[in-house]
């Protein structure tokens, strides 16, 4: 059961419906902890809803009216009239900050629909767009969008079946932001919260100001969780300059051993107003338990002198250690149920800033290479070497080397070619039987937003893994690293002739959990023929294409609502490479020998003269 107040319907009521959270804790929890009672004295109270406050465009019959989504009965449902533009609306009774919406679909679900909010029931703002729905239970988190209003509706665009839209429940979570106060109060309640990297959409910074926490400080509910890095922070916008005398931190078991409380006037320049003493840090550091036995803690931080500022944050310095199991030591991220800021001042008008928009305008070419020169243009490209510019990754079998045998221009095309020689290649990262080519534009051409495309012809065969992709330019920063840097896979092929894939990787959606799609070629095309692969990258999302045919569209709004932080608002660089074997091919072909993901038949092909990927040209276009 979530700790957030569930709001839906009626001018005086809130819906209290259980909404299972499909998010993993950073540390295992025993079953008893999952059932821990909520501290209802400190969390917002829940009340029964009036189904009569839910309205809709129409219903299939009297037995399936809109009130069924708010009656607390998971077996009853609203069924709309048989129209693509049908809608259902919830009246929350007052204007609140909406933190999430959960739709529990019956078999007649929405293929395309939007979630909208309104303060007056007339003027609507879309905060979530679904363009490829699959039914089931869908939770759309609003962070980091500003979503405030009295009314929330689901407006259908396209039905998945010939029937109408059918919902078992429509759940809205949120609360009224703390107003300006001349008496001491928690100024942070339901205010905008901020942070750097977090685990996924279900553990965003927004959870630290929703007023909810489990009484035992152990259950996996309503919490911010950073990624696994010591230098992470979470903070709150109080809305106006405030006088702050104390802060309450309700930690999950993954608490900070050492941290700073800081204040700011502009959310950029920070002043430290509190840090634990050396003895306090030592005592917290000594509290090492197994994850199953560990519990959270409540820190009441009374400032030595009241501080003034609009923004307040907790900056982590050192994470707690766990035995996992003894005697091995493990560390996770920071995990905070609730961040209360006590004092006077503030304003309920605090709001998240608007998300960036595509500025419009015409594209012009800012980078182009058609590989017609006598050799690789090293003013445009960096040749990557295993053990120097990068270390081995993904269980791949090749070493990348700087050799014309592996990277060259030929007949007006770039050739990346793999070679085989048992035990012949010595690198700082070890000895390899295969060599291959990898180039990138890092330090030569790093950029933000644009159309990126290349015309390519790929080798077909189990375990051959050519790729055309981009990586965040801050990937080598230890405070960022992967997947916090972001990765954009424009095209990957793992040896199958009829399909390639595209994907996005970031915190909460990396590796096998990436946001990706497979595409098959139109009109019986094959990977070993010439095709153009591309992506249009804007502040609002990514659109992937093959031969100008859209194969994947991922909006920033949907990504952050359902998966995790959008990390594609800074420079990336272009990469072209030909890998052999490794995790992605092995996941499909199930080959384990003679190399992981690379069968003997493919080894023989490489040994007989090598396999190659060819690139006719690469282009980047940007709006200037």
VEXDREN-2710 file (C-alpha; in Angstrom, 1 decimal):
% VEXDREN-2710
k/r/px/py/pz
1/UNK/0.0/0.0/0.0
2/UNK/1.5/3.3/-1.0
3/UNK/2.0/6.0/1.7
4/UNK/0.9/8.8/-0.6
5/UNK/-2.6/10.2/-0.1
6/UNK/-4.8/8.7/-2.8
7/UNK/-7.1/11.4/-4.1
8/UNK/-10.1/11.0/-6.3
9/UNK/-13.5/12.4/-6.6
10/UNK/-15.9/14.5/-4.6
11/UNK/-15.5/17.9/-3.1
12/UNK/-14.8/16.5/0.3
13/UNK/-13.3/13.0/-0.2
14/UNK/-10.2/11.2/-1.0
15/UNK/-9.9/7.7/-2.5
16/UNK/-7.9/5.2/-0.4
17/UNK/-7.2/2.3/-2.8
18/UNK/-4.2/0.0/-2.6
19/UNK/-1.9/0.3/-5.6
20/UNK/0.8/-2.4/-5.7
21/UNK/4.3/-0.9/-6.4
22/UNK/6.3/-3.0/-8.9
23/UNK/9.6/-1.5/-7.8
24/UNK/12.5/-3.3/-6.2
25/UNK/14.1/-2.1/-2.9
26/UNK/17.8/-1.6/-2.9
27/UNK/18.0/-4.1/0.0
28/UNK/15.9/-7.2/0.5
29/UNK/12.9/-6.9/2.8
30/UNK/11.3/-9.8/4.8
31/UNK/7.6/-10.4/4.2
32/UNK/6.7/-9.0/7.6
33/UNK/8.2/-5.6/6.8
34/UNK/6.2/-5.3/3.6
35/UNK/3.0/-5.5/5.6
36/UNK/4.1/-2.8/8.1
37/UNK/1.5/-0.3/9.2
38/UNK/1.7/3.3/8.1
39/UNK/2.2/6.0/10.6
40/UNK/-1.2/7.6/10.1
41/UNK/-0.5/10.4/12.6
42/UNK/2.1/11.8/10.3
43/UNK/0.9/10.6/6.9
44/UNK/-2.1/12.2/5.3
45/UNK/-5.4/10.6/6.3
46/UNK/-7.3/8.6/3.8
47/UNK/-11.1/8.8/3.3
48/UNK/-13.8/7.0/1.3
49/UNK/-14.6/8.5/-2.0
50/UNK/-17.9/9.4/-3.5
51/UNK/-18.3/7.5/-6.8
52/UNK/-20.8/10.1/-7.8
53/UNK/-18.0/12.7/-8.3
54/UNK/-16.6/10.7/-11.3
55/UNK/-18.1/11.6/-14.7
56/UNK/-17.6/10.3/-18.2
57/UNK/-18.5/10.9/-21.8
58/UNK/-20.8/7.9/-21.7
59/UNK/-21.1/4.3/-20.5
60/UNK/-21.9/0.9/-22.1
61/UNK/-24.8/0.4/-19.8
62/UNK/-26.1/1.5/-16.3
63/UNK/-24.2/-1.3/-14.6
64/UNK/-20.8/0.0/-15.9
65/UNK/-21.0/3.7/-15.0
66/UNK/-18.0/5.9/-14.2
67/UNK/-18.5/5.6/-10.4
68/UNK/-17.2/2.0/-10.5
69/UNK/-13.6/3.3/-10.8
70/UNK/-13.9/4.9/-7.3
71/UNK/-15.9/2.4/-5.4
72/UNK/-13.0/0.5/-3.9
73/UNK/-14.2/-2.8/-5.5
74/UNK/-11.6/-4.2/-7.9
75/UNK/-14.2/-6.4/-9.7
76/UNK/-16.5/-3.6/-10.8
77/UNK/-15.6/-1.4/-13.8
78/UNK/-16.5/1.5/-16.0
79/UNK/-17.1/0.7/-19.7
80/UNK/-17.3/3.6/-22.0
81/UNK/-19.5/4.1/-25.0
82/UNK/-18.0/2.6/-28.1
83/UNK/-16.0/5.6/-29.3
84/UNK/-12.3/6.3/-29.7
85/UNK/-12.7/9.8/-28.1
86/UNK/-14.4/8.6/-24.9
87/UNK/-13.2/10.0/-21.6
88/UNK/-13.6/9.7/-17.8
89/UNK/-13.0/12.5/-15.3
90/UNK/-12.2/12.6/-11.6
91/UNK/-13.1/15.7/-9.5
92/UNK/-10.6/15.9/-6.6
93/UNK/-12.6/18.5/-4.7
94/UNK/-9.7/21.0/-4.5
95/UNK/-6.6/22.0/-6.3
96/UNK/-3.7/19.7/-5.4
97/UNK/-0.2/18.8/-6.7
98/UNK/-0.8/15.4/-8.5
99/UNK/2.2/13.0/-8.0
100/UNK/0.9/10.0/-10.0
101/UNK/-2.1/8.4/-11.6
102/UNK/-2.7/4.6/-11.8
103/UNK/-5.1/3.1/-14.3
104/UNK/-6.2/-0.5/-13.9
105/UNK/-7.4/-1.6/-17.3
106/UNK/-9.9/-4.4/-18.1
107/UNK/-9.3/-6.3/-21.4
108/UNK/-10.8/-3.4/-23.4
109/UNK/-7.9/-1.0/-22.8
110/UNK/-6.6/2.1/-24.5
111/UNK/-4.0/1.7/-27.2
112/UNK/-3.6/5.5/-27.4
113/UNK/-4.8/8.0/-24.7
114/UNK/-3.7/11.0/-22.7
115/UNK/-3.9/12.0/-19.0
116/UNK/-4.9/15.6/-18.5
117/UNK/-5.2/18.0/-15.6
118/UNK/-7.4/21.1/-15.1
119/UNK/-8.1/23.6/-12.4
120/UNK/-11.5/24.6/-13.7
121/UNK/-12.8/21.5/-15.6
122/UNK/-12.6/23.4/-18.9
123/UNK/-9.0/24.1/-19.7
124/UNK/-6.9/21.0/-19.9
125/UNK/-3.1/20.3/-19.9
126/UNK/-1.7/17.0/-21.0
127/UNK/0.9/15.5/-18.6
128/UNK/1.1/11.9/-20.0
129/UNK/0.7/10.5/-23.5
130/UNK/0.4/6.8/-24.2
131/UNK/0.9/5.9/-27.9
132/UNK/1.4/2.1/-27.6
133/UNK/-0.6/0.9/-24.6
134/UNK/-0.8/-2.8/-23.6
135/UNK/-3.4/-2.7/-20.8
136/UNK/-2.8/-4.0/-17.3
137/UNK/-2.0/-1.6/-14.5
138/UNK/-0.3/1.6/-15.6
139/UNK/1.2/4.1/-13.2
140/UNK/2.2/7.5/-14.6
141/UNK/4.4/9.5/-12.2
142/UNK/4.3/13.2/-12.9
143/UNK/7.9/14.1/-11.7
144/UNK/9.5/16.4/-12.8
145/UNK/6.5/18.0/-14.4
146/UNK/4.3/20.6/-12.7
147/UNK/0.9/19.0/-12.5
148/UNK/-1.6/20.8/-10.3
149/UNK/-5.4/20.9/-10.6
150/UNK/-8.7/19.9/-9.3
151/UNK/-9.7/17.6/-12.2
152/UNK/-7.9/14.7/-13.8
153/UNK/-9.2/12.8/-16.8
154/UNK/-8.2/10.0/-19.1
155/UNK/-9.1/11.0/-22.7
156/UNK/-9.1/8.2/-25.2
157/UNK/-7.5/8.5/-28.6
158/UNK/-7.6/5.0/-30.0
159/UNK/-9.2/1.8/-28.5
160/UNK/-7.3/-1.5/-28.5
161/UNK/-10.4/-3.5/-29.3
162/UNK/-13.8/-2.9/-31.0
163/UNK/-15.3/-2.4/-27.6
164/UNK/-15.0/0.8/-25.5
165/UNK/-12.5/1.7/-22.8
166/UNK/-12.9/-0.3/-19.6
167/UNK/-11.3/0.6/-16.3
168/UNK/-11.5/-1.2/-13.0
169/UNK/-10.0/1.8/-11.1
170/UNK/-8.7/5.3/-11.7
171/UNK/-6.4/6.3/-8.8
172/UNK/-4.9/9.7/-8.3
173/UNK/-2.2/10.5/-5.8
174/UNK/-1.0/13.8/-4.4
175/UNK/-1.8/16.5/-1.9
176/UNK/-2.2/20.2/-1.2
177/UNK/1.2/22.1/-1.0
178/UNK/2.1/23.6/2.3
179/UNK/1.1/27.3/2.2
180/UNK/3.1/30.3/3.4
181/UNK/3.1/30.2/7.2
182/UNK/3.9/32.7/10.0
183/UNK/3.9/29.9/12.5
184/UNK/6.4/27.0/12.7
185/UNK/5.3/24.3/10.2
186/UNK/6.6/21.7/7.8
187/UNK/7.1/24.0/4.8
188/UNK/8.2/21.1/2.5
189/UNK/4.9/19.1/2.4
190/UNK/3.9/18.4/-1.2
191/UNK/6.4/20.9/-2.6
192/UNK/8.6/20.4/-5.6
193/UNK/11.6/18.2/-4.9
194/UNK/14.8/17.9/-6.8
195/UNK/17.8/15.6/-7.0
196/UNK/20.5/14.3/-9.3
197/UNK/20.4/10.6/-10.1
198/UNK/17.8/8.2/-8.7
199/UNK/17.0/4.6/-9.3
200/UNK/13.8/4.8/-11.3
201/UNK/10.5/6.6/-11.6
202/UNK/9.1/4.9/-8.5
203/UNK/11.9/6.3/-6.4
204/UNK/12.1/9.9/-7.6
205/UNK/12.8/12.9/-5.4
206/UNK/9.1/13.7/-5.4
207/UNK/8.5/11.0/-2.8
208/UNK/10.4/12.8/0.0
209/UNK/7.8/15.6/0.3
210/UNK/4.6/13.5/-0.1
211/UNK/4.1/13.1/3.7
212/UNK/4.3/9.3/3.8
213/UNK/6.5/6.8/5.4
214/UNK/6.1/3.4/7.1
215/UNK/6.0/3.3/10.9
216/UNK/8.9/0.8/11.1
217/UNK/11.1/2.7/8.6
218/UNK/11.7/-0.6/6.8
219/UNK/9.0/-1.2/4.2
220/UNK/9.7/-0.5/0.5
221/UNK/7.3/2.3/0.0
222/UNK/7.2/6.0/-0.9
223/UNK/10.8/6.8/-0.9
224/UNK/13.6/8.5/-2.8
225/UNK/16.5/6.2/-3.7
226/UNK/19.6/7.5/-5.3
227/UNK/21.8/5.5/-7.6
228/UNK/24.8/3.7/-6.1
229/UNK/27.1/6.6/-5.7
230/UNK/28.2/8.5/-2.6
231/UNK/28.0/12.0/-3.9
232/UNK/24.2/12.4/-4.3
233/UNK/21.6/14.9/-3.1
234/UNK/17.9/15.5/-2.8
235/UNK/16.2/18.8/-1.9
236/UNK/13.0/20.8/-1.8
237/UNK/11.8/24.2/-3.1
238/UNK/9.9/26.0/-0.3
239/UNK/8.5/28.5/-2.7
240/UNK/9.9/31.6/-1.1
241/UNK/12.7/32.7/1.3
242/UNK/12.1/31.0/4.6
243/UNK/13.5/30.9/8.1
244/UNK/14.5/27.3/8.9
245/UNK/15.2/26.0/12.4
246/UNK/15.2/22.3/11.9
247/UNK/15.0/19.4/9.5
248/UNK/13.6/15.9/10.0
249/UNK/15.0/13.1/7.9
250/UNK/13.2/9.7/7.9
251/UNK/15.7/7.3/6.4
252/UNK/15.2/3.8/5.0
253/UNK/17.9/1.3/5.9
254/UNK/20.2/2.7/3.3
255/UNK/20.9/5.9/5.2
256/UNK/23.8/8.4/5.0
257/UNK/26.6/7.8/7.4
258/UNK/27.8/11.4/6.7
259/UNK/25.9/14.2/5.0
260/UNK/25.4/17.9/4.8
261/UNK/22.2/20.0/5.2
262/UNK/22.5/23.0/2.8
263/UNK/20.4/26.0/1.9
264/UNK/20.3/28.1/-1.3
265/UNK/18.6/31.1/-2.7
266/UNK/18.7/30.0/-6.3
267/UNK/19.0/26.1/-6.3
268/UNK/22.6/26.5/-7.6
269/UNK/24.8/28.1/-4.9
270/UNK/24.7/26.2/-1.6
271/UNK/25.6/27.0/2.0
272/UNK/26.2/24.3/4.6
273/UNK/24.3/24.8/7.8
274/UNK/24.7/21.4/9.4
275/UNK/26.9/18.3/9.4
276/UNK/27.1/15.4/11.9
277/UNK/29.9/15.5/14.4
278/UNK/32.9/13.1/14.0
279/UNK/31.6/10.9/16.9
280/UNK/28.1/10.7/15.3
281/UNK/29.6/9.7/11.9
282/UNK/31.7/7.0/13.7
283/UNK/28.7/5.6/15.5
284/UNK/26.7/5.5/12.3
285/UNK/29.6/3.9/10.4
286/UNK/29.8/1.2/13.0
287/UNK/26.2/0.2/12.6
288/UNK/26.7/-2.6/10.0
289/UNK/24.1/-5.2/9.6
290/UNK/22.8/-7.6/6.9
291/UNK/20.3/-6.0/4.6
292/UNK/17.5/-8.2/5.9
293/UNK/18.1/-7.1/9.5
294/UNK/18.9/-3.4/8.9
295/UNK/16.3/-0.7/9.5
296/UNK/16.1/3.0/8.9
297/UNK/16.5/5.9/11.3
298/UNK/15.0/9.2/12.1
299/UNK/17.3/12.2/12.3
300/UNK/16.0/15.4/13.8
301/UNK/18.5/18.1/12.9
302/UNK/18.2/21.3/14.9
303/UNK/20.2/24.0/13.3
304/UNK/22.7/25.7/15.6
305/UNK/21.4/29.0/14.2
306/UNK/18.2/29.5/12.1
307/UNK/19.0/29.6/8.4
308/UNK/17.4/31.5/5.6
309/UNK/16.9/30.3/2.1
310/UNK/14.3/29.1/-0.4
311/UNK/15.9/25.7/-1.2
312/UNK/17.0/23.1/1.3
313/UNK/18.9/19.9/0.5
314/UNK/20.6/16.8/1.9
315/UNK/23.9/16.2/0.3
316/UNK/25.2/12.7/0.9
317/UNK/28.9/12.2/1.7
318/UNK/29.2/8.6/2.8
319/UNK/26.8/5.7/2.4
320/UNK/26.0/3.1/5.0
321/UNK/27.7/-0.3/4.7
322/UNK/25.9/-3.7/4.9
323/UNK/27.0/-7.3/5.4
324/UNK/25.5/-9.0/2.3
325/UNK/26.0/-11.7/3.7
326/UNK/28.8/-11.5/6.3
327/UNK/31.7/-11.1/5.9
328/UNK/31.2/-9.4/2.5
329/UNK/30.5/-5.7/2.6
330/UNK/28.0/-4.0/0.3
331/UNK/26.8/-0.4/-0.2
332/UNK/23.7/0.8/-1.9
333/UNK/22.5/4.3/-2.7
334/UNK/20.8/6.7/-0.2
335/UNK/17.2/6.1/0.6
336/UNK/15.0/8.6/2.2
337/UNK/11.3/8.3/3.0
338/UNK/10.6/11.8/4.0
339/UNK/12.3/15.2/4.2
340/UNK/10.6/17.7/6.5
341/UNK/11.7/21.3/6.7
342/UNK/10.5/23.2/9.7
343/UNK/10.2/27.0/10.1
344/UNK/8.3/30.0/8.8
345/UNK/7.8/31.5/5.4
346/UNK/7.5/29.5/2.2
347/UNK/4.8/29.7/-0.4
348/UNK/2.3/27.2/-2.0
349/UNK/3.1/28.7/-5.4
350/UNK/6.4/26.8/-5.7
351/UNK/6.3/25.0/-9.0
352/UNK/8.5/22.7/-11.1
353/UNK/9.9/24.6/-14.1
354/UNK/8.5/23.8/-17.6
355/UNK/10.3/21.0/-19.4
356/UNK/12.3/22.2/-22.4
357/UNK/10.7/22.3/-25.8
358/UNK/11.9/21.8/-29.3
359/UNK/12.8/25.3/-30.5
360/UNK/11.8/24.7/-34.1
361/UNK/13.6/26.0/-37.1
362/UNK/15.5/24.3/-40.0
363/UNK/18.2/21.7/-39.8
364/UNK/21.6/22.3/-41.2
365/UNK/24.5/19.9/-41.4
366/UNK/27.1/20.3/-38.7
367/UNK/29.1/17.1/-39.2
368/UNK/29.5/15.0/-42.3
369/UNK/32.0/12.3/-43.4
370/UNK/31.6/10.3/-46.6
371/UNK/35.0/8.5/-46.2
372/UNK/36.2/9.4/-49.7
373/UNK/39.7/10.4/-48.4
374/UNK/42.8/8.3/-48.6
375/UNK/42.4/7.3/-45.0
376/UNK/40.3/8.0/-41.9
377/UNK/40.0/11.7/-41.1
378/UNK/41.5/11.9/-37.6
379/UNK/40.4/15.5/-37.2
380/UNK/36.8/14.0/-37.1
381/UNK/37.4/10.6/-35.6
382/UNK/39.2/9.1/-32.6
383/UNK/40.4/5.4/-33.0
384/UNK/39.5/3.6/-29.8
385/UNK/41.9/1.0/-28.4
386/UNK/41.1/-1.7/-25.8
387/UNK/43.1/-1.1/-22.6
388/UNK/43.8/2.5/-23.5
389/UNK/40.7/4.5/-24.3
390/UNK/38.4/1.8/-23.0
391/UNK/38.4/-1.5/-21.1
392/UNK/36.7/-4.8/-22.2
393/UNK/32.9/-4.7/-21.9
394/UNK/29.9/-6.9/-22.2
395/UNK/31.9/-10.1/-22.3
396/UNK/32.9/-9.4/-25.9
397/UNK/35.8/-11.4/-27.4
398/UNK/37.6/-8.8/-29.5
399/UNK/40.3/-6.2/-28.8
400/UNK/39.9/-2.9/-30.5
401/UNK/43.2/-1.8/-32.1
402/UNK/44.5/1.0/-34.2
403/UNK/45.4/-0.8/-37.5
404/UNK/44.4/-0.5/-41.1
405/UNK/43.6/-4.2/-41.0
406/UNK/40.6/-3.3/-38.8
407/UNK/39.8/0.4/-39.6
408/UNK/40.3/1.9/-43.0
409/UNK/38.6/3.7/-45.9
410/UNK/38.0/1.7/-49.1
411/UNK/36.0/2.4/-52.2
412/UNK/34.5/5.5/-50.6
413/UNK/33.4/3.7/-47.5
414/UNK/34.6/3.2/-43.9
415/UNK/35.4/-0.5/-43.3
416/UNK/35.4/-2.0/-39.8
417/UNK/36.8/-5.5/-40.0
418/UNK/37.4/-8.2/-37.5
419/UNK/40.5/-10.5/-37.6
420/UNK/41.5/-13.8/-35.9
421/UNK/44.8/-15.0/-34.6
422/UNK/44.9/-17.2/-31.5
423/UNK/46.7/-15.4/-28.6
424/UNK/48.3/-12.9/-30.9
425/UNK/47.0/-9.6/-29.6
426/UNK/48.6/-8.2/-26.4
427/UNK/46.9/-5.2/-24.8
428/UNK/47.1/-3.5/-21.4
429/UNK/43.8/-5.2/-20.7
430/UNK/45.0/-8.7/-21.5
431/UNK/45.5/-11.1/-24.5
432/UNK/42.9/-11.5/-27.2
433/UNK/42.3/-13.9/-30.1
434/UNK/40.3/-11.3/-32.2
435/UNK/40.9/-7.7/-33.3
436/UNK/38.3/-5.3/-34.6
437/UNK/37.6/-1.6/-35.2
438/UNK/35.9/1.1/-33.2
439/UNK/35.9/4.8/-33.8
440/UNK/34.1/7.8/-32.2
441/UNK/33.9/11.5/-32.3
442/UNK/34.6/12.1/-28.6
443/UNK/36.7/15.3/-28.1
444/UNK/36.3/15.9/-31.8
445/UNK/32.6/16.5/-32.1
446/UNK/30.4/16.3/-29.1
447/UNK/26.9/17.8/-29.4
448/UNK/23.4/18.2/-27.9
449/UNK/20.3/17.5/-30.0
450/UNK/20.0/16.9/-33.7
451/UNK/19.3/14.4/-36.5
452/UNK/22.0/11.7/-36.6
453/UNK/22.1/9.2/-39.5
454/UNK/24.4/6.8/-41.3
455/UNK/24.2/4.5/-44.4
456/UNK/25.5/1.1/-43.5
457/UNK/25.9/-2.5/-44.7
458/UNK/26.3/-5.1/-42.0
459/UNK/27.7/-8.6/-41.7
460/UNK/25.2/-11.4/-41.1
461/UNK/26.2/-14.3/-38.9
462/UNK/25.8/-15.5/-35.2
463/UNK/27.6/-13.2/-32.8
464/UNK/28.7/-10.5/-35.2
465/UNK/27.7/-7.3/-33.4
466/UNK/28.0/-4.0/-35.4
467/UNK/26.6/-0.9/-33.8
468/UNK/25.9/2.8/-34.5
469/UNK/25.3/4.6/-31.3
470/UNK/25.9/7.6/-29.0
471/UNK/27.2/7.9/-25.5
472/UNK/27.0/10.8/-23.0
473/UNK/30.3/12.8/-23.0
474/UNK/30.4/12.7/-19.2
475/UNK/30.6/8.9/-19.1
476/UNK/34.1/9.0/-17.7
477/UNK/33.2/11.3/-14.9
478/UNK/33.1/9.0/-11.8
479/UNK/30.2/11.1/-10.3
480/UNK/28.2/10.2/-13.4
481/UNK/29.5/7.1/-15.2
482/UNK/27.2/4.6/-17.1
483/UNK/24.2/4.5/-17.3
484/UNK/23.9/8.0/-15.7
485/UNK/25.6/9.4/-18.8
486/UNK/22.9/8.1/-21.1
487/UNK/23.3/5.8/-24.2
488/UNK/21.5/6.1/-27.5
489/UNK/21.6/2.9/-29.6
490/UNK/20.6/4.1/-33.1
491/UNK/21.3/0.6/-34.6
492/UNK/22.5/-2.7/-33.2
493/UNK/22.6/-6.0/-35.1
494/UNK/23.7/-9.3/-33.5
495/UNK/24.0/-11.3/-36.7
496/UNK/20.4/-11.8/-37.8
497/UNK/19.7/-10.9/-41.4
498/UNK/16.1/-9.7/-41.0
499/UNK/16.2/-7.4/-38.0
500/UNK/18.1/-4.7/-36.0
501/UNK/17.2/-2.9/-32.8
502/UNK/17.3/0.6/-31.3
503/UNK/17.3/1.5/-27.6
504/UNK/17.8/4.0/-24.9
505/UNK/19.8/3.3/-21.7
506/UNK/19.8/5.4/-18.5
507/UNK/19.2/5.1/-14.8
508/UNK/16.2/2.9/-14.3
509/UNK/16.2/1.6/-17.9
510/UNK/19.6/0.1/-18.7
511/UNK/21.1/-3.2/-20.0
512/UNK/18.3/-5.8/-20.5
513/UNK/15.8/-3.3/-19.0
514/UNK/16.4/-0.7/-21.8
515/UNK/13.7/1.1/-23.6
516/UNK/14.0/-0.4/-27.1
517/UNK/12.4/-1.8/-30.1
518/UNK/13.2/-4.4/-32.8
519/UNK/12.5/-3.6/-36.4
520/UNK/12.3/-5.8/-39.4
521/UNK/13.1/-4.5/-42.9
522/UNK/10.4/-3.4/-45.3
523/UNK/9.8/-5.4/-48.4
524/UNK/12.0/-8.3/-47.4
525/UNK/15.2/-6.3/-47.0
526/UNK/18.2/-7.7/-45.2
527/UNK/20.9/-6.3/-42.9
528/UNK/23.7/-7.1/-45.4
529/UNK/22.2/-4.7/-47.9
530/UNK/22.6/-0.9/-47.7
531/UNK/20.2/0.9/-45.3
532/UNK/20.1/4.2/-43.6
533/UNK/19.7/4.3/-39.8
534/UNK/18.9/7.4/-37.9
535/UNK/17.5/9.2/-34.8
536/UNK/16.0/12.6/-34.3
537/UNK/17.0/13.7/-30.8
538/UNK/15.2/16.7/-29.4
539/UNK/14.5/18.1/-25.9
540/UNK/11.1/16.3/-26.0
541/UNK/12.2/12.8/-27.1
542/UNK/13.8/10.5/-29.6
543/UNK/12.5/9.2/-32.9
544/UNK/14.4/6.3/-34.5
545/UNK/14.2/5.5/-38.2
546/UNK/15.3/2.9/-40.7
547/UNK/15.3/4.1/-44.3
548/UNK/13.2/7.1/-43.1
549/UNK/10.5/4.8/-41.7
550/UNK/9.8/5.4/-38.0
551/UNK/10.6/2.3/-35.9
552/UNK/10.7/3.7/-32.3
553/UNK/9.4/6.8/-30.7
554/UNK/10.2/7.6/-27.0
555/UNK/9.0/10.8/-25.5
556/UNK/10.8/12.4/-22.5
557/UNK/7.5/12.7/-20.7
558/UNK/6.6/9.1/-21.0
559/UNK/10.2/8.0/-20.1
560/UNK/10.3/10.0/-16.9
561/UNK/6.7/9.1/-16.0
562/UNK/7.2/5.4/-16.2
563/UNK/10.9/4.5/-16.2
564/UNK/13.5/7.0/-14.8
565/UNK/15.5/10.2/-15.2
566/UNK/15.9/11.7/-18.7
567/UNK/19.7/12.0/-19.1
568/UNK/19.8/13.2/-22.7
569/UNK/19.9/16.9/-22.2
570/UNK/23.7/17.2/-22.6
571/UNK/26.5/16.4/-25.0
572/UNK/26.8/12.9/-26.6
573/UNK/29.3/11.7/-29.2
574/UNK/28.9/9.3/-32.1
575/UNK/30.4/5.7/-32.1
576/UNK/30.8/3.1/-34.8
577/UNK/32.1/-0.3/-33.9
578/UNK/32.1/-4.0/-34.8
579/UNK/32.1/-6.3/-31.8
580/UNK/32.2/-10.1/-31.6
581/UNK/30.1/-12.2/-29.2
582/UNK/29.2/-11.0/-25.7
583/UNK/26.1/-10.5/-23.7
584/UNK/23.6/-9.3/-26.3
585/UNK/24.3/-12.0/-29.0
586/UNK/24.6/-14.7/-26.3
587/UNK/21.2/-13.8/-25.0
588/UNK/19.7/-14.7/-28.3
589/UNK/21.9/-17.5/-29.8
590/UNK/22.6/-19.1/-26.4
591/UNK/26.2/-20.0/-27.5
592/UNK/28.7/-20.5/-24.7
593/UNK/31.7/-22.0/-26.7
594/UNK/34.2/-21.6/-28.1
595/UNK/33.4/-18.0/-27.2
596/UNK/30.4/-16.5/-25.4
597/UNK/27.9/-15.6/-28.0
598/UNK/30.2/-16.6/-30.9
599/UNK/29.9/-20.1/-32.4
600/UNK/32.7/-22.0/-34.2
601/UNK/31.0/-21.3/-37.6
602/UNK/31.4/-17.6/-37.0
603/UNK/35.0/-18.0/-35.7
604/UNK/35.8/-19.9/-38.9
605/UNK/34.4/-17.0/-41.0
606/UNK/36.6/-14.5/-39.2
607/UNK/39.6/-16.7/-39.5
608/UNK/39.1/-17.2/-43.2
609/UNK/39.7/-13.5/-43.9
610/UNK/37.5/-11.6/-41.5
611/UNK/34.1/-10.1/-41.6
612/UNK/33.3/-6.4/-42.0
613/UNK/30.8/-3.7/-41.5
614/UNK/30.7/-0.9/-44.1
615/UNK/29.6/2.7/-43.6
616/UNK/29.0/4.9/-46.7
617/UNK/28.5/8.1/-44.7
618/UNK/27.7/9.7/-41.3
619/UNK/25.7/12.9/-40.9
620/UNK/24.7/15.1/-38.0
621/UNK/22.1/17.9/-38.6
622/UNK/21.2/20.5/-36.0
623/UNK/18.9/23.5/-35.6
624/UNK/21.1/26.6/-35.4
END
